Structure formats: C-alpha cells, structure tokens
Amino acid sequence: MTVVGVTVTPIMVQKYQSPVRVYKHPFELVMAAYERRFPKCHLIPMFVNSDVVNEETSEDGSTQRIERRCALDVDAPRLLKRIAGVDYVYFIQKNTLNRKERTLHIESHNETFSNRVVVHETCCYSVHPENEDWTCFEQTASLDIKSFFGFESTVEKIAMKQYASSINKGKEIIEFYLKELENEGVTHVPRWTCSYICPALPAPNSVSASQPELQHTSTPTVSASQTTDTKDGAAQDAKQDSGAAQADNPPENVAGTPEDKLDADYIKRYLGDLTPLQESCLIRLRKWLQETHKGKIPKDEHILRFLRARDFNMDKAREILCQSLTWRKQHQVDYLLETWNPPQVLQDYYTGGWHHHDRDGRPLYILRLGHMDTKGLVRALGEESLLRHVLSINEEGLRRCEENTKVFGRPISCWTCLVDLEGLNMRHLWRPGVKALLRIIEVVEANYPETLGRLLILRAPRVFPVLWTLVSPFIDENTRKKFLIYAGNDYQGPGGLVDYIDKEIIPDFLGGECMCEVPEGGLVPKSMYRTPEELENEDVRLWTETIYQSASIFKGAPHELVIEIIDAASVITWDFDVCKGDIVFNLYHSKRAPQPPRKDPLGAHGITSPGVNNVQLIDKSWTLGQDYSMVASPLTCKEGESVQGSHVTRWPGFYILQWKFHSMPACSATNLPRVDDVLATLQVSSHKCKVMYYTEVLGSEDFRTACCDVQSLGSMTSLESSHSGFSQLSAVTTSSNHSQSSSMISR
C-alpha cells in the first residue's frame, strides 16, 4: 500500500501464551538447575553464548537483577541471512530473582532488527499455589513484524517454529539439569533467610567455579535431613500423591493455577496432544471469555472443538463460538438433558440409540435410518420435536465423552456414529422430511463442531446417492472426510466394520453376536398424525416452554410483570436479554394490586401489540408518586446486552418490573441533530423491541443465607445489576449498581 509516495507495509502481530508447566521440585532447586543454562547450553544448539551486561543485588541479598546479552544462531535460510547481513541475532534478557518471594521474572527482547521486528517474551517461575515444594513456569511472547525486506511471512514462520521449539525444549532442559544435580548429590537447596544468603545461584561469571561450593553446601544438608526424611517420607509422599491426584482430576478450573491459564499436564491428560501454538490459542480464547462473558464459561473441551473447526483461527473460532453460546442460552440447551422427556412415539419409532464404544473408546451411536418412518415422525411430532431429540442425543454424546475420558485415561472428545441404511427407499425422500433433516444438520453443524469422530454408513442402497446429493452440500468438508460408506455387505470384509468396532459388540442385525436395544422402528400409525395447526402450536410451545419468557415491546406499549411480596426483606432477582432494540428497565412499588391486563390490543400509537407476550399493568389514571413509586433508578439497556440484578424489598406489596421502549431524546432547536442520531432513531422506531426474561423471588430465610455466603467473601456484588453483550460477547462490558436499593446500601 502506498500513501503519498510512502510505502506502508501491513503490520503483522502474533501473540502466544504457553500453559502452566509444573516441576515437582522446590523453587530453589529449580533455580539451581536454571542457572546451569548459562553462559551457554549444549542442549540448545541455537543458543551460542551469553554475556552479563549488568548485575545488581539488594543489600539483604534477597533480590538479584541480571541483564544478559545473548547470541542466537536462528534457524533461517542462508539467503535470508545474507540479505539481512547477519550471522547471529542478539537478544537482551533481564532476570529479576526474588529469593524472599521465591519468584523469577524474565523479560527478553531482540536487539537485532528491532526497528523491523519486535519480539518480546516474558517468563515467570513461581511456587505452585497448592504445593510449596513444586514450581510453576509460564511463558508469553509477542511478535510484531513491521517490515523485513519483503520476507514478513517467512520471518513469521521462522519465529513460530523457534517459539514452538523453545516451549517443547524448555522443560526438558530444566529436568536434565535437575537430574544432573541429583547425580551430583544435590537434592535440596535451603531457602533464603535474612541471616543466610542462599549460594545456590552463583555469580554468572563464575558458574563452573561455584558448582563445587553448591555441592558442599547442599550435601551436609541432605545428610542431616536423612533422618527427618525417613520419618516424614510417608507424609511427604502422601502430600505429593495428593497433589498428583489433583492434577489428574482437576475441576473445570485447574486447582492451583490462575483462572486464565491451563496446566500443561491437564491439557495432555484431558484435551490431547496440542502444538504450542494450539495450546496458546486455547488459553487466549478462554481468557477472552473469562474477561468478557458474564454467563457460564464453556468447558475447555467445548472451546477446543470450535478452534479445531476453524483450524485454530482465533477470530473465526471466537465468532462461531459466541453465536453458539447465545443460541444455547436462548434455547436453554444446557438444561436439555434434565428437561427433555421424549414422547412415547419417539421411544417406539425412533430407530437410534447408544451401544457400547468403538475401538478408540469413543461412544458408539447406532441409527437404523432405513427402518425409520421419517414421514410418520414428522407428521406425528413436528420438526421442532425431532430437532430437540437430536440435540439431546448430541448433549448425551458430550456427557459420554467426558465419562469415557475418565474411564480410559485419555482424551476422548468425539463419538462414532453407525448408520444402517438397509430398507432406505424413495419414501425417505419425502420433501418435508428432507427439509427437516437439512435443518437438523444445519443446527448441529453450527453448534456441535468436531464432535463426530467417524461416521460409518453401512448397506447403502441404490437410492443413497440421491439422498447424498441433497444433504452433502450442507455438511462441513472436515466432517465429510470422516464418512466411510459401504454398499451391500462390503462392511464384513477386511477394512470393514471390525477395523473400528470390536467383534464382540457388533449388533446382531449386522451379523454380530451382541444384542442391540435400538428400536426396530416401523410405520407410525396415521392415527397419531397431527394437523398442521397442532404441529405449529407444538413447535411454538417447545421453544417457549423454558425458564425464560419472551415479550415484545412497542413505543407506548411497555411490557410489565407484577410480583406480590408478603415478607419484607425478600429479594427479587431478574435475568434478561435484550434480543432486539433498546429498552429502559424500571422497577416500581404499589400498595394496591394493578388491574388485570387491558383487553385493547392497540398501543397508544396504534401499533398492534400481541396479547400473548405484551402485558401492560400500570393504568393510565395512576400517578407516579401517589399510586405507585419508583424504587430503583431506570436502567437503559442496548440491543445484545444481558442483564442480571436484584432488589431487596423494604415493604410488602406489589412490585412491578417494566421493560419500556427506549426513545431517543428530542433535539433542541439550537442544537442540530447528528446524522447518526437521526439514523438510529429511524432504525429503532421502525422495529419492535424484544426481551427474554426470568425472575425469581427469594424468601427472607434464603436471602439471609445468601447474604452470609456473599458477605463471607467480603462482597455484595452478586446482588448488583450487571450487563454484558451476550450476542457478540463484546469486550466492552459494564457493571452497574442501578438496582441497589437503599436497604441494600445500608447493609
């Protein structure tokens, strides 16, 4: 790009974050091993040499700062080195060791080509929060390529390769020197005290000369502590075993690690082998969600599926993940397994079910599609019931993957599906049935990426290519690669079913000896068919029958909800999403009950207001301040925001929650309106607003318990309103105290 004769090269910025890596050794011993890497390390061929530029030590010896100039022989093409005119790349490394707090902070940046490429890396060694005899290591890096002789892409690849190599090699090097120290008899280094300065970290200019001193200091300590170690050996082993158990069975947030970090052992045990760059993407996306998302943070396995679906492109993965999180919240998918009770017709005629697992430990789902009366199921249940049932199958699959991960001791993130097409014919190509199938595929592809490990299609008949032509364009390319299709009885030979499923669990209807409980299906009786009107009403009921209710809001036609409070000091809680338009949320109190909803379906401005989801309770004859009063400041909420809050009631009576259309302020004659304001006004006024809300009242007993729990944490923030951009999970989030009542403040 050229601007006024000046060539501007696009800036390329890459950021990396490593997981937390744990050394099951005390901090002081790890530091002794770390110092053996200097002035050069034969285990790192690219690390040519290092010179100490500056060194400072505090008066009490607790803090030591060392600045080094390190020469690296970067693994770059010879041509690139000739063009750049260098053989080595020099880095400045600044180490700050705090023996008292037991931390080592390392910062490094490149000195060579600093005007063209900026590489900044930070590392930290610290004590494990849950085990003071373990040491944690974290590493972050950023790469900012401004220009590099037109080789920006090449430089980026080289930097990524070097970073990945550094991540993988770093832990091995420390463990190598720890083993070396152990072979020399150094198994313990005393902690720093004011009266004793630990000599475990020799001066950089005399590393080799000080090593005997280290042995001399450590060896008597080891000998003197042998008796103690013998006595306390069982306790120490139990302590380490306890820590190891925590690492093997971590909660959603790994115990002992910061919330925005993941432990390397945990990643390998529960998520699988990832490259350093893939680990970095997972950690950074998880951290972004923690900082911006006010709702439930998805599990790491869930985040990883969306990253894999977009080849670890952070921006693309974040976009589809945010859309899916919004969808899950709106349709209460997290509660589907607890709330969905399949109708009897599904239990009798839906020919699918779970059946053991494949050779890789993946849950196995069997679908006898050729025996399924798709037309009958659609006519008897409707499209939404079928979709909800398929979603429950996917949710059950995720749960079974978690269980199998624990059972088999290795990450299992997807399942295998076996589809038997015996009996498939032209009646399965019934247009409404195919339409329902395509919609199900679309929803599943968008919200359950990378959950299908393998799809085995058996006994495909001649009509199958027609069905495949219809549905394959709607299936992601990565998913299509997992399809294995067998015609006739080809699945019985080499390379067939036995390669993927143990012979002992092959279903009887496929020639195996294992009894399969999947229903055989058959034709759904026409007496069970429903009329189109009944199916439409059923579809509406399914997606509105959740803990959330929806309401439409028009200009002049707010939506209002009344809650009767008997006991003072109760708490009214609310949680709502602004799905469309901008609204103002108000909370009022009245001593008398509002009148029943008005029958007139027309709002003040002649806009038809649907009676089923727009209720107006405050009568026009009521006067604010006399008939009812405002008990909380109005809260303006924009489209896409998610708001949670509560109010401690001071008086019994009737509390009215109101969602009102947000009108743009009128412009004065002296101030001309801005174009943006006019456009926004036209856009908002031409559409209705829509909210999804959920409210709950806690009694005084429950509220006191909740208050004690919250106050024990020294905070009352859980009783304050907060909003977040739930649709886009916007990085711009706000927290507000609009809903705090005077009684809450007095607490």
N, C-alpha and C positions, 0 to 999 in steps of 0.2 A: 504494500500500500504506500503511495507517495502523497505527501501533503506539502504543498508549496515548495516543491523541489527537494523535500527531505524524505528519505526512505524510512518508514517506520516498520519495524519487524514486530509481528504479533508476540506478545509475552506469553510464555508457557510456564505455568506454575503447577508443581506437583507437591502434594503433602503425603507423608507416610507416618503411620503410628504402629509400633510393634505391640504385641500383647505383653502382659507382665510375665517375666520369666523368673522362676524361683530356684535358688540354690539352697539345698538343705544343709547349709553350713553357716556358722556365725559370721556376722558382718566383718569382724576384724580379720578372720582367716581368709575371707574372700578378697579383702583389700591387699593382704599379703600376696595372694595369687595374682591380683590385678597388676601390681607393681612389677611383676616379672616380665610383663609385656614390653618393658622399656629397657634400653633405648631402641631396641628393635626386636622383632619377634619372628622366629623362623617358621612359625605356623601360619604367618600372614605374609606370603611372598611379596605382595604389593607394598607392604609397609617397609620401606627401605631403611629409614633412620629417623631419629628424633633428637632435637637439641633443646635443652632447657633455656628459655629466654629470660624468665623471671621467676623468683621464688620468694614467698613471704610466709612467715609463721607467727601466729599470735604469741603474746607474752607468756600465756599459760600453756602454750603448745597444743591447745585444743583444736585450732583451726590452721589449716595449711593450704596455701594457694600456689599452684604451679602452672606456669604458662610454657607450652612447648611449641616448637615449630617442626612439623612432621612432613617428611617427604614420601610421596606415594607414587609408585610406578603403575599408573592406571592402565587397565587392560583395554587400550584403544587401538584402532587400526593405525598402522605405521604411517599411512598417508595423512591421517588427521593430525598425528603428532608433528609431521614435517610441516604441514600448513600452519599449525599453531606455533611451531618453533620451540617446543619444549620436550624434554625427556621425562621430567618429573612434575607432579602437581603438588604444591605446598599448601598445607593446612595449618591453621593456628588453633591449638587446643588449650582451653583454660579449665583446670580442675580445681574444685573447691572441696576439700575434705574437712568435715566437721566431726572430730572424734567423739565429742561430747554427745551430739545428737545422733551420731552413727549414720551419717549420710555422705555421699559423694556425688556432687553435681558436676557434670562435664558439658561444656559448650565448645563447639568447634565450627569453624567456617573456613572457606577457601581463601587463600591469599592470591593464588594464581588465577588470572582471568576474572577477578572479582568485578570488573566493570562489564563483563559479558554474561557471566553465570554466577549466581549467588546460591551457595549450598550452605545450609545452616542445620546443625544437628545438636540435639540435646539428649543427654542420657542421665540417668539417676540410679544410684544404688542406695537402697534403704532397708531398714529392718522390716521383716514381714509383720503385719499388724496382729496376726493371730499366734505367731510363734517367734519369740525373740531370738531363737537360735537359727532362724532361716533368714535369707537375704533376697530381696526383690530387685529386679532390674527392669527399667523401662527405657524406651528409646523412641524419639520422634525426629523427623527430618523434613525439610522443605527444600524444593529445587525450583529456582526462579531463573529461567533461561531468557535473557533479554535479546541476545543475538550471539551467533557463533559461526561466522563465516558461511552461513547458509547450511550448516550441519546441525541445526537445532534438534531435529528428530533423532539423529544419530547420537548426539550427546545425551538426550533424554534416555534413550535405550541403554547407553553405557552406564549412566547414573543409576537407573533402576536395577541393572544387573549387579552393580557394585553394592548397592544397598541390600539387595536380597542375599548376596554372598556374605555381607557383614553380619546380617541378622542370624543366618544359619551358623556362621563360624564362631560368633562371639561367645556363645555359651560353651561350645566345645573347648575353646581356648582356656577359659577360666577353669573348667573342670579338669583340663590337662594339667594346669599348674597346681591345682588343689591336690591332684594325685601325686604330683612331683613332691609337694611339701610333705604329704603323708609318707612317702617313701623315705624322705629325709628325717622322719621322726617328728615333724611339726604337725601336731593335730589340734593345738589350742594356742590362741594368742590372747593375752589378757586385755581386758577393756581399759580404756583410758580413764585415769583419775587425775585429780589436780596434783597429787603428790608423786604420781608415777606417769611419765610420758611414754606411751607405748612405742617401742622401737620397731614395731612390725612394718613400718613404712619407711624404708631407708631413703636417704637423700638420693635424688635421681642421678647425680654424677658419680655415685659410688655404690651402685646396686650390687655388683658382684662382690665387693669387699665387705658389704654389710650382711650378706647372707649367712655366714658362719655365726655372726652375732645373734641373728634371728633364731638360729637353731639352739644356740647356747641359752638364750632367754626362754625359749619355749620348752626345751627338753626337760629341765627340772620341774617345770610346771606340770608337764604331763606325768612325770614320775610321781610327784607329790599328790597328784589328784587321782592316782590309780585306785587307791582305797576307796575314795569317795565315789569314783565312777563305778566301782564294783558294787557298792552299796546301793547307789542310786540308778544303776543300769536299767533295772526293770522299769523304774518310774520314767526314766528318760526315754526308753523305748516305747512305753505306753504313750508318752506325750507326742513323740514323733508319729506313732501309729495313728493317734487321734487326728493329728494334722493331716496325715496322708489320707485318712478316711474322709476328712472334709474336702480334700482336693478331688477325691474320687466321686463324691456325692455332693456336689455343690448345689446350692439353691439357684434360683434364676439369676440373682446377682451373686457372683462367687464370693464366698466369705473371705474376708481378709484382703480384698482388692478394691480399689476405688470403683465407684459405680460406672464410670465411663471407660473402664479398662476390662480386659478379659485375661484370664490366666492362660499361658501357653499350653500347659498340661491339660487344662479343661477343654481348650479348643480341640486338641488332638483326640481326647477321650470321647467327647460328645458331639463334635462337629466334623471331625475328619481332618485329613492332611490338607492344609491350605498353604499356598505360597505366602511369603511375607507380604506381598502386595495385596493378596486377597484377605489376609488377616487384617491388614491396615484398613481396607475398605469396610470390613465388618465392624471394626472398632469405631471408626469415624462415623458411620451411619448410625450406629447405636448411640453414640454420644450426641449426635444431632437430634435424635428422637427424644433423648432424655432432657435436652435443653429446650425443645420447642413443643413437645407433645404433652398435653395435660392429661390425656387419658391413659389407659393401660398400655404399658410398653410391651410390644410383642416379644416373644422368646427369640433367643439368638438363632435357633434353627429356622424360625419363620423369616427373620431378616435375611438370612443367608440364602434362602430359596429365591427371593426376589433379586438378590445380587447375581446369583448364578443364571437366572433367567435373562439377565441383561449383560452377561459376560463381564460382570463386575464394573460396569459403567455406573459410577455413583449417581449421577444426575438422573439417568433413565430409571435406575432401580428405585431411587427415592420417589420419583413421580408415581410409578405404578403402586408402590407400597403405600403411599399416602392415600391414593384413591381407594385402595383395598381396605385400609383401616377405617375410612369414612363409611364405606359400604358395610363393613362388619358392624359398626356401631349403629347405623341406621336400621339395620335388619336384625340386630341383636343375635348375631351368629355365634358369639361366644357362649350363649346360653342354649344353643340349639339342641345339644345332646340331652339337656335336662328338661327341655320344654316340648320337644317334638315327640309325639306319640303316633306312629304310623297307623293310618286307618286299616281296618281289617282286610279291605280289598287289596291293599299293598302287601300285607303279610301273606296273603293267599296266592297272589298272582304276579308279584314282582319277583322275577327269577334271578335274584342275586343274593350273595351272602359271603361272609368271611370264612376262609378254610385254611387253617394252619399257616405255614410260611414257606417261601421258596428256599433254594439252596444258600442264598446270601443272607437269610434271616429276615427278609422283607415280608411284611404281612401280605397274604395272598387273598385277593378278592376274585370270586368266580361269578360271571354273568352269563346266563344261558339265554342270550338275546334271541336266538332262533325260536325259542319256546315262549317268548313273551308276546302278549297281545297288546302291542303299543296303542293301537286304536282304542281298544276297550278301556285301558288305563286312563288315557287322556279324556275319553268321554265320561268316565265314571268319577275321575278325580279333578281334572283340570291341570293346566300347565304348571301352576304355582305349587301344587302339592307334589308333583313329580320333581320339580326343581328342589323343593325343600328336602325331599327324601334323598336326593343325590348329594345335596350339601351335607346332610347328616352322615352320609357314607364317607365323605371326604374328611369330616371332622373326626369320625371314628378312626379313620386311617391314620390321621396325625397322632391320635392318642395311642394307637397300637405301635406306631413307630417309636414313640418315647418308651413304651414298655419293653419293646424288643431291644432297644439300645441298652437298657439296664440288664436284660437277660443275657444277651450275647457279649456284652462288654466291649462293644464297638459301635461307632455311629451308624444308625440306620435312619435315614431321612425320607425314604420314599417306599412305596409298595409296588407289588406286581399285580397286574390285572389279567385274568384269563377269560377270554370271551369265546364262548362256543356258539357258532353260527349254524349248527345243524337245525334245519327247519326254516331258515330265513327264505322268504319269498316276496312276491310283489306286494302282498298286503302290508308288509312292513314299510313300504314306501308311500304310505298314506300321507298326503301333503301336510295336514295339521300335526301328525306325529313327527315327521321330519323337521317341521318348524320348531316344535318343542325341543327336539334333540339338538338342533343348532343353537337354540338359546341356552340350553344347559351347557353345551360345550363352551360357548362364549363366556358365561359366568365363571365356570370352573377354570378356564384358561387364564382369566384375569385375576383370580383370587387364590388359586392353588397352583402356582407355577412350581415346576421341579418337584412335584410330589409323586409323579408316576415314574417308577424306575424302569419298568418294562411292560409292554402290552403284547400278550400272546393271543393271536387270533387263529382259532382252530376251525377246521371243517368249513372253510369259506366256500359257499356255493357259487354258481354262475352269476347270480344276481348281485353278488357282493360288489363287483366293480362299479355298478350303477350307484349303489349307496356310498361307496368310497369317493366317487367323483363329486357327490353332493356335499359330503361333510369334510373332506380333506382340506379344502381351502380355508376352513375355519380353525384348523389345528396348527399350532405353532410348529415351525420347522424343526426345532430341537425335540419337540415331543414326537413328531412323525418318525424321527430317526430311531425311536425306541420301539417301534412297531415291528413285530415278527408275524408274518402271515403264512399260514399253512392251508393248502387246499386238500380236500379229501382226507385221506389217512396218512398224509406225509409226516404228520407230527409224531408218528410212532417209531420212526427210524432214527438212525444216528443224526445228531444235530437237532433233534426234536425236543419233545417235552421233557424227557429225562435229563437233559442237559441243564435244565433250570429248576425242576421240581423233583424232589426225592421220589423214587418209585413207590415207596410205602404210602404216600399221601395222594397219589394220582386218583381222582374221583372214579367211582365205579362206572359212570356213564361214558367215561373216556377210555375204558378198558383197564382201569386200575382196580385195586382191591379195597380202597378206602371209601367208606360210606360218606356221602356228601349230603348235608342237610339243606342245600339250596332248593327252594320250592321248584317243582317241575312246571308250574305255570298253567297254561291252558287258556281258553277263551273266557273273557269276563262276561257274565250273563248280562244281556241287554236290559234286564230289569233294574240293573244297578246304574245305568246311564242317567246322567242329569241333563237338564235343559241348559241351553247357553246362558240364560239369565241366572240359573242357580250356580253354574260354574263361575260366572263373573262375580257374583256376590261372595262365593267361597274364596276366590283369589284375593278380593279386597280384604276379607276377614283375616286371612292368613298373615298378610304383611302389616296389618294394623293391630293385630292381637298380640302386642308386646307390652313391656312395662312402659314404653314410650307412647304418647298420644300425639297426634298431629293436629294443627289448627291453621286455618287461613285467616289472614288479617288484611283488611282493606282500609283505605282512608275514610275515617269516620265510622269504622266498624271494628273496634278492637275485640280481642278475644280475652275473656275473663273467667277466672276459676275461683270459687269460694271454698274456704276451709273453715270449719267451725272448731273453735278451740274452747275446751271446757276448763282445763287446768292452766293457770298462768305458769310462766317459766318453761313452757313446752318449746320445741324448736321446729320451725317449718323449714324443710330443705327443698331445694329445687336444682334441676339439671336440665338445661335446654340447649338446643342447637338452632341457630338461625339458618335455615336452609335456603331462604330466598328473601331478598330485600333487606332493608334496615328497619329495626324496630326500637321502641323505647319500653323498658320493663319497669313497672310500678308495683308497689305493694301498699295496700290501703287497709284500714281497720274500720269496722262499723259495729255499733252495739246491736243493731237490728239486722235481721236477715234480708238480703237483697230479694227482689221479686224474681219469680221464675223467668227463664229466657223469653224474650219477646218473640211473638209469632211472626211479625213482619219480616220477611226475608230481605227487604231492601235496606241498605245502609243510608246514611244521611246524604250521600252524594249519588244515590240512585244506582249503586253498584250491587249486583246480586251477591248476596252473602250466603254460601252454602250452610244450611241449618245443621248439618251433621258435624261440622268441625269449626263453627264460629258461634260462640255464645257470648252475649252481652248481658251483664247483670246490673250494672250501675244505672239506675233510672235517670233520665234527663232532668227530672224535677229535683234530684238530690243536689245539695250544695256542699262543696268541699269545705271542710272546717266545721260544718254543722251536722250533716247527716253521716258523713264519713271523713276520715282524716288520713293523711299520708304519713306512713311510719318509716319510710326509707327514701333516700334520695333517688330520683329517676336514674336509670342506668341505660345508656344508649349502646346498642349492640349492632354491629355491622354484619352483613351477609358473610356466612362462613365461620362465624365465631361460635365457640362452645362455652357456655356459662354455667358455673356451679356456685351455689351460695346457700345461705341460711339466715334465719331471723329468729332471735329469741323473743318469744311473746311476753309482753308485760301485763296484758289484760286478757280476760276471756272475751269471747265474742266471735265476730266473723271477719276473717282476713281474706282480702280479695287480691289475687295475683292477676295483673293485667299486662297483656302484650299489645302494644299500640303501634300503629303505623308511624314511622318517623318522617315528619315533614321537614323539608329544607327551610331554613329561616328566610323570611321575606327580606328583600334588599331595600335599603333606604334610597330615597330619591337622590341623595348626594353621592352615594356610592354605587357605581355601575356594577352590575353582576359580572362575575367572571364566566368565561365560556365554559370552563369545566363544571362550575356550579349549575349552570343552566342545563347542560347536557345530562348531568347526574340527576337533576330534578325531573327532567323529561323521562329518563330511563326508569327511575324508581316509580314515578306516578303512573306509568303505563303498565305496571305489573303488580300483582298482589304479593304480599309477604307470606312466608310460611315458616312455622316453627314446629319442632318436635320437642315435647317436654315430658318430664317425670317429676312428681312431687311426693314427699313423704313427711309425715309428722312423727317426731319422737316425743314420747312422754317425758315427764319431768324426771322419772326414775332413770330411764335410759339416757337422758340428756346429762344428768349429773355424773353418771358413769363415764360417758364420752368426754365430759369436761375434765374429769380427773385424769383420764388417759392422755388427753391432749396437754393439760397443764403440767403433767409429769415430764413432758418433753420441753416445757418452757415456752410453749407457743399456743396461740389460738388461731393460727392461720387456716385451720380446716373449717372454721366457721365463717370465713370471709368469702366474698364473691371473687371468682377469678374467671377470666375468659381466655380462650385460645382459638387460633384459626384452625378449626377441625377439618375443614375441607382441604386446605393446602398444607396444614400443619406449618403455618407461616413462622418464620424465625422471629417475627415481631410479635411478641406476646405481651400481655399486660396482666397485672394483678391489681384488683381494686377492692376497696373496703366499702363499696357503696351499700352493701347490705347489712352493715353492722348497726344494730340498734343501740339506743342509749344504755339499755340494760347490759348489753354485751360489753360496751366500753367500760361501764362501771365495774365489771368483773376484772 
